[in-house]
Amino acid sequence: MPRRINALATWLHRLGPDEVTAILMHRRDVADRYIRTLKDLATQLTDSDSVHAAEDTLDQGALDVLGAIVAQGNLGTADTVCAELRCPIGDFERALGELKERALAWPDGPKLIAVNSVRANGAARDQLTLRPKTPLRRKASEVSPIVPAMSTVDGVARLLAHCEQDNFDARYTGGVATVEIRRVARALRVADSVLRLWLELAVEAQLVGVERSRLLPTKQGDDWLASQPGTRLAVLVNAWRRMDWRPEPDQARAALRDYTGAAGLILRRSALERFSAEEAFTDTNELVADLVWELPAVHDPRATAAVISEMESLGLVAGGALTPLGVAVLESGDVEAAATRLMPPATEKASFQTDMTAVVNGLPSPELSATLNLVADLEDNDAARVWRLSAGSVRRALDTGLSAQEVLARLAAVSEAPLPQVIEYQVQDVARRHGHLTVTDVASCVRAEDPALLQEISKSRRLTSLKLRFLAPTVLASAQPMAATLTALRRAGYAPTGLDAGEQSIVERVERRRAPARGERRPDRWWRTELDDLELTQLAIRLVEQERPTSGRGTPRANATRMLRDQNVFLRDEEVLTLASALVEGSRVEIGYASGPRVTETHVIIPTKHLEGVLIADCEDGSTREFDIGHVRKVTAPAD
């Protein structure tokens, strides 16, 4: 690695400010105000994490050339790489230009040298991958995205209804197994991939959560169901923008897993950015192929096609072009306003049938949903939403305190036509039998053999919080649980004991109190701020100009500096320059020389020749010695 750093630093010395600026523009992660020399920059440019990030920005052609350079052991030339990839010189030079702009590969005389590549190792090809044909476009036409957007909104509502009415098992980690995805997909009559999208959208929007290994709607889910269609769609679109998981249609995986990194975010964003509102792609398959070639580290055919399907299902893209909603997402505009303009208003009325069903075409309004969910059960949620009234559902409405006439009035208010008589008969019949039995809520009971003691307790003002009432002469009902009732009685001066359901005394333990943990401390943001374009340009000029007076291009000093740097991996840039100046000018210099294991000698010399890694110099004692440049450990100006 040190030898590669020196080789890169030598190449950087040959570049002008504009070329160094271009490298910093492409490798912003290494640009730092504290870089002092081009060798410092070369060290940062060869960092494995930075190299990996830079390689992720390459197109497939540049990756192919990089792989060929690596495969040839950094000994290949332009001719050998072109011969291996069977490509014309023009395509090779374009790809090499991409690599040089990122300092991932550079020429060293006729040879081509690459950094310690991460992605290109073992990825050499026998032919350069040419860019596919440019995707054809046409003028965008009016294609309405209402149907797929409404289907997605309705699908998430169907998912929430299923979670409430039936089991949707989740693992203790919050994930959902693939077998469970397939089971629920069959129940909802949709493809696995469609259900997975609904599920991920619902989780990201916090419409569902995990409770005791089961997925259930959340309070946010209830609010979402009670909102207008446009608001519902906006919530899902904003959730889609935050999803960081990467679609993997070819691999079965559990849903709702946490993923590190932002691969999904980059994939979705870069795909959306290729669409336009003015022009439409005639074939999205051509777009997928172009994206895969342009950024293979991010895109692959199946995942990119899946993301485009997601955008179409949410109404962001229609007919190969951006919709107004897609424009709002891309330009960070008012997503809710665009979604509200897109979605039709909610349906306010239902059609009640003689078979005790209520049919709603389109998305029901919050008021209509609230009424039907109160009096009926959602039965079908396919092309049209169907609720069915039953004795149990009507009884549920009466349990809220409504009378039969109030229930019928509510149903009539949301009915397109007069209610069928069979529904009126059903509601009135259930109402006649409603309330024949009553159930009193009792949190705990206080018992005593002496009725007089209970009379005294029931009249105590210190026990009014228990709301005591007689169930029998020797039994008092308390509105508080047993623990709270025991505490109140003891504070009032009594000495009660607690019994369990088996009439056994309960052994009470005092719970130890603990302070809540503060939680993991997380920094709000990273301390380092990225340099802007002007600062990058200034940094490049400073790095190039500060070394130019000492090692001008094409001068003997520059040539000596380059050779010495390549032959010694221990010296700093300023030490190499000092030694090169002494060699060119024939001046004195003091060196630290490793003459054996852990043995370093100090010599004051006047360099006279430099041949094949050996420095011939005159020493102070009048002798002439040869010094292996690779063994020089330190170079300083001699003390006068």
N, C-alpha and C positions, 0 to 999 in steps of 0.2 A: 504493500500500500504506500509506504513513503516514496518508493521509486516512481509510482504512478502519479503521486501528488506533485513530485518535482517535474515530471514530464508535462503535466497539465499546466503547472506554473510557467514553464518555459514557453509553452504555446501561448498562454495568456499575455506574456511579455511582447509577443509579436503583433498583438491586436491593437487597434486604435480605440479611442473612447467610445465611438458609436458601436463597435462590435462588442465591447465589454458591457455597454449599457443594454444591448439586446439580450445578452446572456442573463443579466440581472433581472430584466423584465420577465423572462421565462422562468427564472428560478428565484422568485421573490422570497421564498422561505429561507434562503441563505444570506440574503442582503441584510447586513447589520452595520450600524454606525460604528461598531468597534472593530471592524475589519481594517487592519493597518496596511497590509501588503497584498500583492497578488498571490503570494504563496498562502497567506491566510485564506484568501478567497478559494484557492484551489483545494485547500483542506476541507472547507465547508462543502464545496461542490462534489467531493467524493464521499460524503457521508451517505451511508446506505439508505437511510430513511428518505433523505432528499433525492437520491438517485431514483428510488422507487417511485416517489411522487412525480418526478419529472418524466419517467418512462410512461406513467399512466396518461400523459398528455400526448403521446405519440400516435400517429396514424399507423395503419398496418404496414405500409410501404417502408416507413422509417424503422419500424421494429424489425422488419426483414433484413434491412441493411445492417442494423446493429447486431442482430443475431449472427450474420455472416462474418462481421469483423471479429466478434468474440470467438466464433468457431475456428477462425484462422489464426487464433493465438496472438492477435495484435501484430502479426507479421505480414498480413495481406496488403495489397495495393488496390487502387481503383480498378485496375484491369482484372485482378484475380477475383474481386468481389463481383464485378459485373459478369464475369465468366461463370461464377458459381450460381448466381441468381438469374442468369440468362436474360439480362435486361439491357436496354440501351443506356448510353452514358447520361442522357438527359434525365431519365427517371432516377438514376443513381445519384446524380448531383442534387436533384431536388430533395431526396431523402437525406443525403449527407448534410445538406444545408439545415434541415430540421434538427439533426443531431448536434451540429456545431452551435446552433443558436441556443441549445440547452446544455452545452459543454458535456455532452454524453459521448462524443467521439470527435476526434480531430486528426489532422495530418501531421506526421512527424517525418519530414522529408517525403520519400515516396510511400512510406508505411502509414497505415491507419491504426490509431490507438483508440480504445474504448475504455470507459470507466468500468469499475467492477460491477457489471450489469446484474440486475436482479431478475428481470423478466426475460431477458434474451438468452440466458444460460439454457442450453439444451433445446432452444426453440428455433434453430437454424432451419431454413427452408431451401428447397432446390430451385425455387423460382420466385421472383419478386411478385407480390400481390398487387396488381394494378387496381386503381380506383374504379369502382363500377360506374356505369353511365349515369350522368346527372339525372336525378328524378324529374320526370316531366311534370309540368304544371299547366294549369289553365286558369282562366278568370273564375274567381269564387262565385258560386251561385247560391241562391237562397235555399238552404237545406235546414229544416227545422230539427233541433235536437230535443224537442219536447218529449217525444215518446221514450227514448232511452233514459233520459233524465228522470222522468216520472216513474219508469220501471225501477230504477235504482232506489229512489226515495221510498216507493211502495215496498220494495224488497227489504229494505232495512226495517221498515215498520212491521213487515211479516216476521222478520227475524226476532224482533222484540216481543211480538205476540207469542211466538213459539217458545221463547225463553221463559215467559211468564206462565204459559199453560202446560208446558211439557219439559222434561229434563233435557238439559244440554250440558253434559258433564265436562268439567275442566279439571286439569291436573292441579296439584297443590301449588305448583309454580306459576299457575295462571295460564299455561298453555293448553291447547285443545288438540287431542290426538287426531291423526288423519282418519282413523276408522270412525270417529265420532263425527267428523266433518262429512264423511260420505253418508252416514246414517241420516243426519239432519238434511243434507242436500236431497236425498231421496224423498224425505217427508215433505219438503217444500217444493219438490219437482223442479229443481234447478241443477245446473252443472256444479261440480265441486269448486271450480275456479271462481264461479260467480258468487257462491255462498262464502267462499274465503274472503273475497273482496268486501262483501256486505259486513262480514264479521270484523275484519280489520278496520273498516270505516267506523263501525259502531264503537269499537274499543277505543280508537284514537279520538273519537268525539266524546268519549266517556258516557255513551248511551247505555252500555252494559258493563257489568263488573262481575267479579267472582265472589260468591258467598257460599262457604262450606262446599267447595268443589263443584259448584253449579253456577252457570251463567244466569244472571238475572238483570232485568232492566234497573237502571239507576233513577234517581230523582231528575237528573238531567235528561234521561230518556223520556220520562213522563212529560217534562216541559217541552221536549222536542216534538213529541206526538201531539201536543196541544197547540203547536205553532202552525203558521201558514206554510203552504208548500214551498214558497220561495225561500223562507227562512230555513226550512228543513234542508233544502238543497244547498244553501250557503254553508250550513254547518258541516255537511258531508264534504263539500269542496275544500273547505279550510282544513278539515281533517286529512284529506288526501294530500294536501301540500306538505303536511308534517310527517307523512309516513316514510320511515327510513328502511323498511324491509324491502328486499329485492325479489321480484316475482321469479319463481323457479318452476315453471310449468312441468318440466321433465322430472322433477324430484318431489316425492311425497315428503312433506314436512308438517310438524305441528304448527298450528296457528298461534298467534298472540305471543310469540317468543320475542324476547328482547334481543336486539341486534346492535353490535358496536359499529361505529363508523357511520358514514353518510352515503353509502353506495346507492341506496334506493332514492334518496333525495336528489343526488346528482343525475341519476338515470332519468327520473321523471322531469326534472327541470330542463336538462339538455334536449330531451325529446320534444317537450312543449315549445322550446325556443325555436325549433325548426319550422313550426307552422306559422302561417300568415293569414290575416283576415282578408287580404286582397286577392291572393292567389291560392289555389287548391291543388294538392297533389292528385294526379290522376290515378296513381297506384301507390298505396302506402307501403307495399312490399319493396318498391324501389327505394323509398325513404329509409326503411329498415336496413337494407343492404348498405346504403351510403353511410348511415350512422355507425354501423358495425365496423366498416373500414376506417372511418374518420376517428373513432375513439374506441378501439377494441377493449381497452381496460375497463370501460364502463358498459358498453353495449354488447349484447349477443342477440342472435336472431329471435329466439323464443321470448326472452325477457322484454326486449324492446317492443315486440309485437303485442305482448300482454299489456304493457304500459299504454300503448296507443288505444287498445280496447278499453282500458280504464278511463281514459280521457273521453272517449266517445260515449261511454255509459254514464258519465257525469255531465254531459252536455258541454264540455270544453271544446271539443272538436266535432265537426259534422261535415260530411262530404269532402273530407280532405283539407278543410280550412278551419281556422279559428272562429269560434262563435263570439259574440259580445261578452259572454261569460268567460270564455278562455282568454280574451284580451284583458279583462279585468284581473284575472289571476296572474297573467304574465307581467302586467304593468303595475301590479300591486294597487289596483284600483278598488272601487267599492263593490266587493263581491256580492254582498247581500242585495244591493240595489239591482245589479245585473241579474241575479238569480230570480228576484221577484218579478222583473220584467219578462223573464223567460217562461216561468211556470204559470199555467192558467190558474185562475182563482179556485179556491176549494169549493167542492159541492156542498150546498146548504141543505138539500132535501134528499130523502130516501124513499124508495118505492116499497111499500109494505104489501106482502103477498098473503094469500089465504092459507099458505102452508106454514105460517108463523115465521116467515123470514122477512128481512129488510135488506134490499139490494141498493148499493151505492155505486154509481159509475163515476170514475175519477177518484181523486183524493178527497176524503170528507173534511169538512171544516172542523176546527176544534170543538165547536158547540155540538155539531152532529155526532162526532166521535164520542164526546162525553155522554150524550143522551143514550146512544145505542150501547155503549159499554156498560152503562148503569143498568139498563133493562134487559139486555140481550147478551149473547156470547158470540164472539167472532168465530165464524165457521169456515169461511173460504176467503182467501185473499189473493185470488188469481187475476183473471181479466177484470172482474168486478168484485168488490168486497161485499160479503154476505154475512149478516148477523142473524141468529136464530133466537126467538123468544121461547122460553120454557118456564115451567112452574118454578124451577130453582132460580132462574135469572130474575123473574118478576118478584119472587120473595126477597131476593137480594136488594131490589129497589125499595121495597116496602120496609126493609130493616133499617133504612136510612132515615125513616120517619115520614116518608111520603104516604099519602093516602091513595086509594085506587083512582080517585078522580084526578089527583095531581099527576100520577103516572100517565094516565090517558091524555091529559092535557099536554104534557111534554112530548109524547109521541105524536100527537096531532100537529104540534107546532113544527115538526121536522118532516112531516109526511107530504108527499106530492099530491095525494088525494085523500079523501076521507078514509079513516082506518077501517079495515075489514072487521065485521062483527065478531069473527072468531077470536080476534085479538082482544076485543073489549070483554068478551065472555071469559077469556083466560085470566085477564087481570082481575076482574071482579070475583071470580071463583077463588083465586088464591087469596084475595083480600079478606073473604068471608072466614077463611080458616086461619088467618094470620093472627097471632097473639093469644091463642087459647092457652098456651103454656108460657110462663115467664121464668127467666133465669136471673138471679141476683149475683152480682159480682162480689165475692168475698175474698180478700187477700189473706186473712188469717182469722182464727177464732180464739176467744178467751173463755176458758171453762173453769167452773168452780162448783164444789158441792154445796156451798152456802149461797143461796140466792141473794141474801142481804148484802154480802160482799160485792156481788156484781152490781147491785143497785147503787151502792156507794161509788163504785168505779165509774159507772155510766154517768153519774152526776158531777164527776170531778172536772173542774175547769182546766186543770193542767193536762187533761187527756182529750181535749176537744179536737186535736189534730188527727186522732184515730177514727173519728166519726163512728163511735160505737153505737150499735143498735142490737136489740134482743132478737135472737132467733128462737130461743126457748128460755125458761126461767133460769137455767144453769149454763146458758151459752150466749156469749156476746160476739157479734161480727165486727171485725176491724177492717177499715179501708186500707190499712198499711200492712206490708209483709210482716212475717213473724219476727225478723230481726229488729225492725223499727218498732214494732209493738212491744217487744221485750224491753228495749231501751227506754221507751216512754214510761212504761209501768215502773221500772226500777228508779227512774228519776223522780217519779211521783211518790216513792217510798215503799213500793210493794216489792215482793220477792218472788216473781214468777219463774217457772222453768219451762223449757221448750221440749215438745215431744214431736217425733217424726210420725209418718203415716202408720208405722207399726207400733205406735204407743210406746216407743223407746225414748229415753231421755237423750237429748242431743248434747254432746260434749262440745262446748264452745271454745274456739281458739282465737286469741287476739291476733289480728293480722298485722304484720310488721309493715310500717310505713316506709316508703322509699321515695326519694326525689326523682322526678322524670329525667331521663338522659337528655343532654343538650342536643345530641344528634351530630352527625358528621359535619365537620366544617368544610365548606366548599368555597373556593375563591370565586368571586363574581366574574372575573375575566383574567386572561393571561397578561402578565406584566409587559410583554413585548408588543410594541405597535409596529405595523407594517410600514415600510417606507413608501412614499408616494413616487410618482414618475419623476418629478423634479429632483427629489432627493436621490433616487437611483442614478440619474444622469450625473449629478454632482459627485456621487461616490465613485462612479466609473472614471470620470475625468481625474479625480484626485489620485486614484490608484495607478492610473497610467502615467500621468504627468510627473508624479513624485519620483518615479524610477527612470524616467526618460533622460534627464541630464547625466546620470551616471552610466546608463547602459543604452545609449542610442542605438537605433536599429542599424544593422549592417556594419557597425564599428568593430574593431578588434576586441574592445572591452565587452561588447554585447556577445560576441561569439565565445569568448572565454567564459563569461558568466553562464551561458547556456550549457557549455560542456561540463564545467565544474559542478553545476547544480545536478546534472544527470548522474554524475559519478560519486556524489556524496549525499547521503540521506540524513546526515546528522546536523549539518550546519544550517543556521538561519539565513534568510535572504541577505541581511546586511553583512554577515560574515562572508558569504560567497562573493558579494560585490567587493569587499575589502581585499580578498585574496586575488580576485580577477584584476583589480587595479594594480596591485603589487606586481602581478605577472606581466601586465602590459607596460607598466612604467619602469619596471626594474627597481622598485623601492623596497625598503625593509618592512617586514611583517613578522609578528610573533604568532606561532602556532602551538597548539597542544596536540601531541601526536601519540596515538596508542601503539606502543612498541611491543606489547605483550598482554596477556590476561590481567586486567585490572592494573596495568602499568601505563601511565601517561607521562611523556617527557615534554618539556618546554624547549622550543628552539626559536631563535631569531634568525631568519633567513632572508635571502634575496632570490626570489624565483627567477630562473633563467629559461627553462623549457618546460613544455607540457606535452607529453606523448603517451597516448593509450592508457590514461588513468594514472600515470606516474608523473610526479612533479620533481624536476631536477633543479636544485637550488644550491647557492653558495652559503655556507654557514659562517658564523662569527669567528670560528677558529681557523678559517682559511680553507677548510675542506669543502669538497663538493659531495652532496648526498642525494639519494633518490628517496622520495617520500610517496607512498601509496596514498592517493587522494582520498580513498575510501576510509583510511585510518585517521584522517585529520578530524579532531573533535572540537577544536576551538580556534578562532582566528581573531586577533586583536591588533591594534596599532601598537608598536613597541614604545616603551617609556623612554623618553630622551634622557 
